[in-house]
Amino acid sequence: MAHYRVYKLNESNGRIIKGKDMDAPCDHAAMRAAERDGDCPVCEVWRGAKKVGTVD
């Protein structure tokens, strides 16, 4: 399992509203989990210093 950080962003200005930790077996699984999170209409998923992707 790898450690990921999901940052919920303000839709109008892109600023971070909050962040949460998540563990997932791979980048694809982390993105799927973020997409299913009802608290994440717009978020970024990071693994360390690597941006995995954006949910919007």
Buried (B, 14 or more C-beta within 10 A) or exposed (E): EBEBBBBBBEEEEEEEEEEBEBEBEEBEBBBBBBEEBEEBEBBBBBBEEEEBBBBE
